[in-house]
Amino acid sequence: MNTKISNELYDKAQQFMPGGVNSPVRACKNVGRIPMFVDHANGDKIYDVDGNEYIDYVCSWGPNILGHSRQEVIKAVTATCEKGLTFGACHSGEIELAELIKKHFPSMELLRLVNSGTEAVMSAIRAARGYTKRDKILKFEGCYHGHSDGLLVKAGSGLLTNSIPDSSGVPKGYTENTLLAKYNDENFVEELFGKFGDDIACVIVEPCAANMGVVPPKENFLQFLRNITNKYNSLLIFDEVITGFRLSIGGAQKYYGITPDLTALGKIVGGGMPLAVYGGKSEIMQCVAPLGSVYQAGTLSGNPVAVSAGTATLKILESTPDLYTVLEQKSAKLQSSMQNIGLNVNRVGSILTPFFTDISVTDYNTAKTSNTAEYAKYYSYLLDNGVYTAPSQFEAMFVSYAHSDEDIEKTCSIISRYGKVIE
Ligand SMILES: *Cc1c(COP(=O)(O)O)cnc(C)c1O
């Protein structure tokens, strides 16, 4: 495979951006490769600047549930662009999107549009603290909630592979109110509530973890979190930046049947543009300015172009009744092909991760038993055969509605031949 132009661009990029990238995992350090530079993408395929074609299972880390460049979305965006890129003022598109979101996430009685998942989670936590007048928050090891200061504690994703237990540049004071618990470990949470219960503003959780690789919640774990937060008058926040519109049209809360107090959405909700959302119970969201004293604002929040991409995407999800069944079937096929060569695969709906360990992966510590050198080998093999997956063990593989049966079959057959290679 020729990657000459990508290699040249990577050299050049390093003169201008730290590590040549605008987000660390893209540097492909964990898999020992040079990053590809993308030229364009369409449907389930992504094309690099050297003209190589790949079946894409990164899907921009989640947003592209419909695949790349879906025409209805592109048309909606270009039509909106013609009317102006940003106004910093109210427009009817915001209402249309908010209404669509609330229809599928009825727990989000009032919501705010923001620009990134990081911002959505940060703001939801601020609202939770403002509402409860408590300072402490409880998060889980291996759950990633964006890169805001207080949440960079055993945060999974890029931090997990790079083995940065914490980020430098974050003063100790910023994380001293962040309590750490183990995912799927009820006793641990119970103990923390026993000690600090009356000071805990909220529990923030990925209802299905996907940033230490995919780690589903154990039966009753989410119900347990709902009960214990109720008991202590603490709030439950679901970070559904990945799972929202992914596990079902109503996200993980509909999929698992548990209603949080606040929800953060991102990725899919922006249809490929920088847009995210936080919201929840009216009573809590009424604390947010201008109604209340919790300040949160944004120059580009509710940006018309981003809003039109989100709205167009959600409308397609709504009007495609077989979408989640089809995603389930395609993803199950990929899972089987990996299991057939002996990989330990966690999957929920259309997100899945193969682990290179015999231990059942249920939390951060068990995820870390995976042999990342083996993952890197597997990644390289797939890439060299035209299959693009996450360049890190601790991420999910994303399946889209644009993945054709033919390309799923092709991927499965490539995976099955890896079995032969490693035997
Ligand atoms: C991606 C992600 C975020 C951060 O979103 P950004 O848009 O990258 O800031 C937060 N939470 C979860 C669960 C995510 O997967």
The ligand as a Gaussian input file, in Angstrom:
#p B3LYP/6-31G(d) Opt

LIG

0 1
 C      -16.623000      11.735000      22.578000
 C      -17.130000      11.738000      23.955000
 C      -17.176000      12.899000      24.735000
 C      -16.533000      14.185000      24.299000
 O      -17.134000      14.719000      23.167000
 P      -16.278000      15.753000      22.282000
 O      -17.268000      16.198000      21.242000
 O      -15.122000      14.994000      21.721000
 O      -15.867000      16.854000      23.169000
 C      -17.791000      12.859000      25.968000
 N      -18.345000      11.718000      26.414000
 C      -18.316000      10.576000      25.711000
 C      -18.958000       9.353000      26.262000
 C      -17.686000      10.546000      24.461000
 O      -17.599000       9.395000      23.797000

